[in-house]
Amino acid sequence: MRFITTNPVTRAMLTTPEKGADQLVWLATSRPGVDWEPGRYYEKRRPARRVNSQAYDPDLARRLWERSEQLLG
């Protein structure tokens, strides 16, 4: 039981719906460019400290888009 309650991955799954939705509600109801910067990644209403470099790779984004189109027909 200690592993479940101290492991960050399982703790994220044990959150309440309200806490889980907080970030999305905040982004949807606040002002882009004023309360948060478009194009950035956020954690708990703050800019993420570490972001995978692939998230900013335009070639990878293009290939993902094209593959998604293929899969959807």
PARO-461223 format. One record per atom (N, C-alpha, C, O, CB): residue number from 1; residue in three letters; chain; atom name; x, y, z. Coordinates in pm, whole numbers, plus 50000, padded with zeros to 5 digits. Glycine has a CB too. Layout:
# residues N
   vexfi   fiza   markol   gumi    east   north      up
     NUM    ALA        A     CA       X       Y       Z
...
//
This chain:
# residues 73
   vexfi   fiza   markol   gumi    east   north      up
       1    MET        A      N   50083   49881   50000
       1    MET        A     CA   50000   50000   50000
       1    MET        A      C   50087   50126   50000
       1    MET        A      O   50052   50225   49937
       1    MET        A     CB   49906   50000   50121
       2    ARG        A      N   50200   50122   50070
       2    ARG        A     CA   50288   50238   50075
       2    ARG        A      C   50337   50273   49935
       2    ARG        A      O   50344   50391   49899
       2    ARG        A     CB   50409   50212   50169
       3    PHE        A      N   50371   50172   49853
       3    PHE        A     CA   50417   50196   49717
       3    PHE        A      C   50310   50271   49638
       3    PHE        A      O   50342   50366   49565
       3    PHE        A     CB   50452   50064   49646
       4    ILE        A      N   50187   50231   49651
       4    ILE        A     CA   50078   50293   49576
       4    ILE        A      C   50061   50439   49616
       4    ILE        A      O   50041   50525   49529
       4    ILE        A     CB   49947   50217   49599
       5    THR        A      N   50068   50468   49744
       5    THR        A     CA   50043   50605   49789
       5    THR        A      C   50164   50696   49775
       5    THR        A      O   50149   50818   49781
       5    THR        A     CB   49998   50605   49932
       6    THR        A      N   50285   50642   49757
       6    THR        A     CA   50404   50726   49744
       6    THR        A      C   50456   50734   49602
       6    THR        A      O   50538   50821   49571
       6    THR        A     CB   50513   50675   49834
       7    ASN        A      N   50410   50646   49515
       7    ASN        A     CA   50454   50647   49376
       7    ASN        A      C   50381   50758   49301
       7    ASN        A      O   50258   50762   49301
       7    ASN        A     CB   50429   50509   49310
       8    PRO        A      N   50456   50851   49234
       8    PRO        A     CA   50391   50963   49164
       8    PRO        A      C   50295   50920   49054
       8    PRO        A      O   50195   50988   49030
       8    PRO        A     CB   50496   51054   49105
       9    VAL        A      N   50323   50810   48988
       9    VAL        A     CA   50236   50764   48880
       9    VAL        A      C   50102   50719   48937
       9    VAL        A      O   49997   50758   48886
       9    VAL        A     CB   50302   50650   48800
      10    THR        A      N   50105   50639   49040
      10    THR        A     CA   49979   50592   49097
      10    THR        A      C   49907   50702   49172
      10    THR        A      O   49784   50703   49178
      10    THR        A     CB   50003   50474   49189
      11    ARG        A      N   49981   50795   49229
      11    ARG        A     CA   49916   50908   49298
      11    ARG        A      C   49835   50990   49199
      11    ARG        A      O   49727   51039   49233
      11    ARG        A     CB   50022   50997   49369
      12    ALA        A      N   49886   51006   49079
      12    ALA        A     CA   49813   51083   48977
      12    ALA        A      C   49682   51015   48943
      12    ALA        A      O   49584   51082   48911
      12    ALA        A     CB   49899   51101   48850
      13    MET        A      N   49679   50884   48949
      13    MET        A     CA   49556   50812   48918
      13    MET        A      C   49457   50814   49034
      13    MET        A      O   49339   50784   49016
      13    MET        A     CB   49588   50668   48880
      14    LEU        A      N   49505   50848   49153
      14    LEU        A     CA   49420   50848   49271
      14    LEU        A      C   49360   50985   49302
      14    LEU        A      O   49297   51003   49407
      14    LEU        A     CB   49498   50798   49390
      15    THR        A      N   49380   51079   49215
      15    THR        A     CA   49330   51214   49239
      15    THR        A      C   49178   51222   49219
      15    THR        A      O   49118   51132   49160
      15    THR        A     CB   49401   51314   49147
      16    THR        A      N   49120   51327   49268
      16    THR        A     CA   48976   51347   49251
      16    THR        A      C   48949   51401   49110
      16    THR        A      O   49038   51457   49047
      16    THR        A     CB   48920   51444   49359
      17    PRO        A      N   48828   51384   49060
      17    PRO        A     CA   48795   51442   48929
      17    PRO        A      C   48816   51594   48927
      17    PRO        A      O   48860   51648   48825
      17    PRO        A     CB   48650   51409   48892
      18    GLU        A      N   48785   51661   49036
      18    GLU        A     CA   48802   51806   49042
      18    GLU        A      C   48948   51846   49028
      18    GLU        A      O   48981   51938   48954
      18    GLU        A     CB   48745   51861   49174
      19    LYS        A      N   49035   51776   49099
      19    LYS        A     CA   49178   51806   49089
      19    LYS        A      C   49231   51769   48951
      19    LYS        A      O   49315   51840   48895
      19    LYS        A     CB   49258   51730   49198
      20    GLY        A      N   49182   51659   48896
      20    GLY        A     CA   49226   51618   48765
      20    GLY        A      C   49186   51716   48655
      20    GLY        A      O   49259   51734   48558
      20    GLY        A     CB   49172   51482   48733
      21    ALA        A      N   49071   51778   48671
      21    ALA        A     CA   49020   51872   48571
      21    ALA        A      C   49069   52015   48592
      21    ALA        A      O   49051   52099   48504
      21    ALA        A     CB   48870   51870   48571
      22    ASP        A      N   49129   52044   48704
      22    ASP        A     CA   49166   52181   48739
      22    ASP        A      C   49247   52250   48631
      22    ASP        A      O   49216   52363   48594
      22    ASP        A     CB   49242   52182   48868
      23    GLN        A      N   49350   52184   48580
      23    GLN        A     CA   49437   52245   48479
      23    GLN        A      C   49358   52281   48353
      23    GLN        A      O   49372   52391   48301
      23    GLN        A     CB   49553   52151   48444
      24    LEU        A      N   49276   52187   48305
      24    LEU        A     CA   49199   52213   48183
      24    LEU        A      C   49097   52324   48204
      24    LEU        A      O   49077   52408   48116
      24    LEU        A     CB   49128   52085   48137
      25    VAL        A      N   49032   52325   48319
      25    VAL        A     CA   48934   52430   48348
      25    VAL        A      C   49005   52565   48355
      25    VAL        A      O   48955   52664   48302
      25    VAL        A     CB   48859   52401   48481
      26    TRP        A      N   49120   52569   48419
      26    TRP        A     CA   49196   52694   48429
      26    TRP        A      C   49234   52746   48290
      26    TRP        A      O   49217   52864   48261
      26    TRP        A     CB   49323   52672   48514
      27    LEU        A      N   49285   52657   48205
      27    LEU        A     CA   49323   52700   48070
      27    LEU        A      C   49202   52745   47989
      27    LEU        A      O   49212   52841   47912
      27    LEU        A     CB   49394   52586   47997
      28    ALA        A      N   49089   52678   48005
      28    ALA        A     CA   48970   52711   47927
      28    ALA        A      C   48902   52840   47973
      28    ALA        A      O   48835   52906   47894
      28    ALA        A     CB   48872   52597   47935
      29    THR        A      N   48919   52875   48099
      29    THR        A     CA   48846   52991   48153
      29    THR        A      C   48934   53113   48176
      29    THR        A      O   48885   53220   48213
      29    THR        A     CB   48780   52954   48283
      30    SER        A      N   49065   53099   48155
      30    SER        A     CA   49154   53215   48173
      30    SER        A      C   49192   53272   48038
      30    SER        A      O   49150   53221   47934
      30    SER        A     CB   49280   53175   48253
      31    ARG        A      N   49272   53376   48039
      31    ARG        A     CA   49304   53450   47916
      31    ARG        A      C   49441   53414   47861
      31    ARG        A      O   49543   53438   47927
      31    ARG        A     CB   49296   53599   47941
      32    PRO        A      N   49445   53356   47740
      32    PRO        A     CA   49574   53327   47679
      32    PRO        A      C   49651   53456   47652
      32    PRO        A      O   49594   53556   47609
      32    PRO        A     CB   49556   53248   47548
      33    GLY        A      N   49780   53451   47679
      33    GLY        A     CA   49863   53569   47660
      33    GLY        A      C   49863   53660   47781
      33    GLY        A      O   49949   53748   47792
      33    GLY        A     CB   49817   53646   47540
      34    VAL        A      N   49769   53641   47871
      34    VAL        A     CA   49763   53720   47994
      34    VAL        A      C   49789   53629   48115
      34    VAL        A      O   49881   53653   48193
      34    VAL        A     CB   49624   53791   48008
      35    ASP        A      N   49708   53525   48127
      35    ASP        A     CA   49722   53432   48240
      35    ASP        A      C   49818   53318   48210
      35    ASP        A      O   49879   53261   48301
      35    ASP        A     CB   49586   53376   48277
      36    TRP        A      N   49832   53284   48084
      36    TRP        A     CA   49924   53180   48042
      36    TRP        A      C   49969   53207   47899
      36    TRP        A      O   49902   53277   47824
      36    TRP        A     CB   49859   53040   48053
      37    GLU        A      N   50084   53151   47863
      37    GLU        A     CA   50144   53175   47732
      37    GLU        A      C   50110   53061   47636
      37    GLU        A      O   50144   52945   47664
      37    GLU        A     CB   50298   53191   47746
      38    PRO        A      N   50045   53091   47526
      38    PRO        A     CA   50012   52986   47429
      38    PRO        A      C   50139   52917   47378
      38    PRO        A      O   50243   52980   47361
      38    PRO        A     CB   49933   53046   47311
      39    GLY        A      N   50128   52786   47355
      39    GLY        A     CA   50241   52710   47302
      39    GLY        A      C   50331   52651   47408
      39    GLY        A      O   50422   52575   47375
      39    GLY        A     CB   50321   52796   47215
      40    ARG        A      N   50309   52684   47534
      40    ARG        A     CA   50389   52627   47642
      40    ARG        A      C   50316   52511   47705
      40    ARG        A      O   50195   52498   47692
      40    ARG        A     CB   50422   52734   47748
      41    TYR        A      N   50390   52427   47772
      41    TYR        A     CA   50333   52317   47847
      41    TYR        A      C   50324   52358   47993
      41    TYR        A      O   50414   52424   48046
      41    TYR        A     CB   50418   52186   47830
      42    TYR        A      N   50216   52319   48058
      42    TYR        A     CA   50191   52360   48196
      42    TYR        A      C   50167   52240   48286
      42    TYR        A      O   50111   52139   48245
      42    TYR        A     CB   50073   52455   48204
      43    GLU        A      N   50211   52254   48411
      43    GLU        A     CA   50187   52156   48516
      43    GLU        A      C   50140   52234   48638
      43    GLU        A      O   50208   52324   48686
      43    GLU        A     CB   50317   52071   48548
      44    LYS        A      N   50025   52199   48687
      44    LYS        A     CA   49970   52264   48806
      44    LYS        A      C   49968   52417   48792
      44    LYS        A      O   50008   52490   48883
      44    LYS        A     CB   50051   52225   48930
      45    ARG        A      N   49921   52463   48678
      45    ARG        A     CA   49907   52606   48646
      45    ARG        A      C   50039   52682   48635
      45    ARG        A      O   50040   52804   48641
      45    ARG        A     CB   49821   52671   48750
      46    ARG        A      N   50148   52611   48620
      46    ARG        A     CA   50279   52675   48605
      46    ARG        A      C   50349   52615   48483
      46    ARG        A      O   50325   52499   48449
      46    ARG        A     CB   50366   52657   48733
      47    PRO        A      N   50435   52692   48418
      47    PRO        A     CA   50509   52636   48305
      47    PRO        A      C   50586   52512   48348
      47    PRO        A      O   50649   52511   48454
      47    PRO        A     CB   50605   52740   48244
      48    ALA        A      N   50582   52407   48267
      48    ALA        A     CA   50653   52284   48298
      48    ALA        A      C   50803   52311   48301
      48    ALA        A      O   50856   52385   48218
      48    ALA        A     CB   50620   52173   48195
      49    ARG        A      N   50869   52251   48396
      49    ARG        A     CA   51014   52269   48406
      49    ARG        A      C   51088   52190   48300
      49    ARG        A      O   51182   52240   48238
      49    ARG        A     CB   51064   52227   48544
      50    ARG        A      N   51042   52067   48278
      50    ARG        A     CA   51109   51983   48180
      50    ARG        A      C   51006   51939   48075
      50    ARG        A      O   50899   51888   48108
      50    ARG        A     CB   51174   51859   48248
      51    VAL        A      N   51042   51962   47950
      51    VAL        A     CA   50956   51922   47838
      51    VAL        A      C   51042   51841   47742
      51    VAL        A      O   51154   51880   47711
      51    VAL        A     CB   50891   52046   47766
      52    ASN        A      N   50991   51729   47695
      52    ASN        A     CA   51062   51647   47601
      52    ASN        A      C   51091   51728   47475
      52    ASN        A      O   51001   51794   47422
      52    ASN        A     CB   50982   51519   47567
      53    SER        A      N   51213   51724   47427
      53    SER        A     CA   51252   51803   47310
      53    SER        A      C   51171   51766   47186
      53    SER        A      O   51157   51849   47096
      53    SER        A     CB   51400   51784   47281
      54    GLN        A      N   51117   51645   47180
      54    GLN        A     CA   51036   51604   47066
      54    GLN        A      C   50908   51686   47056
      54    GLN        A      O   50849   51696   46948
      54    GLN        A     CB   51003   51456   47075
      55    ALA        A      N   50864   51744   47166
      55    ALA        A     CA   50742   51824   47165
      55    ALA        A      C   50759   51949   47078
      55    ALA        A      O   50659   52006   47033
      55    ALA        A     CB   50703   51865   47308
      56    TYR        A      N   50881   51992   47054
      56    TYR        A     CA   50906   52113   46974
      56    TYR        A      C   50966   52082   46837
      56    TYR        A      O   51017   52172   46770
      56    TYR        A     CB   51000   52206   47049
      57    ASP        A      N   50960   51957   46795
      57    ASP        A     CA   51018   51915   46667
      57    ASP        A      C   50913   51929   46557
      57    ASP        A      O   50821   51848   46550
      57    ASP        A     CB   51071   51769   46675
      58    PRO        A      N   50925   52030   46469
      58    PRO        A     CA   50823   52051   46366
      58    PRO        A      C   50815   51937   46265
      58    PRO        A      O   50706   51907   46215
      58    PRO        A     CB   50851   52180   46292
      59    ASP        A      N   50927   51872   46233
      59    ASP        A     CA   50925   51760   46140
      59    ASP        A      C   50848   51642   46200
      59    ASP        A      O   50769   51577   46131
      59    ASP        A     CB   51068   51717   46103
      60    LEU        A      N   50871   51615   46325
      60    LEU        A     CA   50799   51508   46393
      60    LEU        A      C   50650   51539   46401
      60    LEU        A      O   50567   51450   46383
      60    LEU        A     CB   50856   51487   46535
      61    ALA        A      N   50615   51664   46426
      61    ALA        A     CA   50474   51704   46431
      61    ALA        A      C   50408   51684   46294
      61    ALA        A      O   50296   51636   46286
      61    ALA        A     CB   50461   51851   46476
      62    ARG        A      N   50477   51721   46189
      62    ARG        A     CA   50424   51705   46054
      62    ARG        A      C   50402   51557   46022
      62    ARG        A      O   50298   51520   45969
      62    ARG        A     CB   50519   51768   45950
      63    ARG        A      N   50501   51473   46055
      63    ARG        A     CA   50488   51330   46028
      63    ARG        A      C   50376   51268   46109
      63    ARG        A      O   50305   51180   46060
      63    ARG        A     CB   50619   51258   46058
      64    LEU        A      N   50358   51312   46232
      64    LEU        A     CA   50247   51263   46315
      64    LEU        A      C   50114   51301   46252
      64    LEU        A      O   50022   51219   46247
      64    LEU        A     CB   50257   51320   46458
      65    TRP        A      N   50104   51424   46205
      65    TRP        A     CA   49981   51470   46140
      65    TRP        A      C   49950   51386   46017
      65    TRP        A      O   49837   51341   45997
      65    TRP        A     CB   49993   51619   46101
      66    GLU        A      N   50052   51365   45934
      66    GLU        A     CA   50033   51287   45812
      66    GLU        A      C   49994   51143   45842
      66    GLU        A      O   49908   51086   45775
      66    GLU        A     CB   50160   51290   45727
      67    ARG        A      N   50057   51085   45942
      67    ARG        A     CA   50024   50946   45978
      67    ARG        A      C   49882   50938   46034
      67    ARG        A      O   49810   50842   46007
      67    ARG        A     CB   50127   50891   46083
      68    SER        A      N   49844   51037   46112
      68    SER        A     CA   49707   51041   46165
      68    SER        A      C   49606   51048   46052
      68    SER        A      O   49503   50981   46056
      68    SER        A     CB   49690   51160   46261
      69    GLU        A      N   49635   51130   45951
      69    GLU        A     CA   49546   51138   45835
      69    GLU        A      C   49535   51005   45764
      69    GLU        A      O   49425   50965   45723
      69    GLU        A     CB   49595   51245   45738
      70    GLN        A      N   49646   50934   45749
      70    GLN        A     CA   49644   50803   45685
      70    GLN        A      C   49557   50705   45763
      70    GLN        A      O   49477   50631   45705
      70    GLN        A     CB   49787   50747   45673
      71    LEU        A      N   49573   50705   45893
      71    LEU        A     CA   49498   50611   45976
      71    LEU        A      C   49349   50640   45977
      71    LEU        A      O   49267   50549   45989
      71    LEU        A     CB   49551   50614   46119
      72    LEU        A      N   49314   50767   45963
      72    LEU        A     CA   49173   50805   45962
      72    LEU        A      C   49108   50789   45825
      72    LEU        A      O   48986   50789   45812
      72    LEU        A     CB   49158   50948   46008
      73    GLY        A      N   49193   50775   45723
      73    GLY        A     CA   49138   50752   45588
      73    GLY        A      C   49106   50878   45522
      73    GLY        A      O   49060   50878   45408
      73    GLY        A     CB   49017   50666   45592
//
